[in-house]
């Protein structure tokens, strides 16, 4: 937050914005006569979840308002210990959320189980199992997921949020920047070489990267329309560990939108170059890496050559 002079103040400011978002939230999907009887109860639940910022506050209110409204219509009292039980949540997902896609229902079930554990003391929830970190891997986005991300970026309600989301996708999918590099790049780093739009990336892994189409059009438009700005149109404090969250806190991200992860954008960019037949060393140079580690993550997704084609290439006779 540019108005804050310390991290403590900024955290407090974010919490205050979250509280205001909860207090002012009115679900568009519910009629006034359905919302008013449950509004105070639902807002109390959301505040007890202690959302860290206004985006999380709105997401919590959106989910809670739907399940509480359904439970109220089913005749359940406004009692968190009666609504947020395993049986009720499972029935809501099966009946009350039947209109949602399967991935959306899975996401909502996971959110409600997490909320329920935090909101109840008597409901028979098993403790959440400890998370165990398995073998680390980076999974590129599928073509369908990329198409959905680009579609969502063009459906934002404000020009500011559309610019931020489009720029983030262009830097990830079109330039393959390291996550930390994206925040400091400006339009002055955009150059044209032999008719191709490129981005000069300074720092430890300094390099010039051609922007893959169609993302070159986004980068060129930003450079022309807003010269002297950061490409993302967003400046985050150096100490901010939730830059991506703050960048996207007002974004409209539908339930079926793939989770946005900068390292996955970069992996998708690298895989696209490999699929296009680019030499491994060239991909590594453009990616700013000197080890094969990243390519090891992508090996399972890279195209394999048919044996009939591989045989003469390997034999070279």
C-alpha angles and dihedrals in degrees: 000000000000092000093059122089098193139029092247092056092047092051090050090048091051091050091050091051089050091052091050091049090053093047094049099040116120116175113233091204094063129070117240092247090054095045103045097065092053102032099096093043093048093048091051090054093050093049090051088059088061098220111209097219142005094268092058089044092056092045091051092048092048092053097039095047091056097050095041092049091050093047091048091053088049089059099253117145120247092262119129092210089057099043103038099058125122093250095049094045092049091049091048091053091048097043112012095042098037090117092065124090118258094256090048092051090050091052093047092048091052092048093048093048089052091047092047094054089052096045103044137061103180104034110108099250119153114230112267108263115248114262114246119200111226127185107326115239139167115222116200119223116261120241089256092052092049090050091051093049091052091047092052091049089058094049099061116130097225130049090228095057092042090053092049095048095043091048093049091051092046093052092047102038097029104035104020094222123180108256092247092051095059095069098061102039114113135190087260087069090061113097137168117229119185089338096310124115111237137175121222108215115201129198136051094344098036113181144133116246126193110228111241116233134286090023092062088074091057094049093046092049093051091048091051098042100041110025117186095025131112110268090240092050088228134100118201126190113258092240094052110117093182099056095136091049092050092045091054100033093113096035120121102234111173120217091254093053111111113249108267112239121168094210090055091052090054092047090050090052092051093047091051090056092049091050089051089059099255115159115259094237091053091052090049092050093050090046092052095236131129100188130069094234097105092046089052089062090052098047093092091054100041117104118263122220118237113253092241089058096038095052099067092039092054095041093045094197 
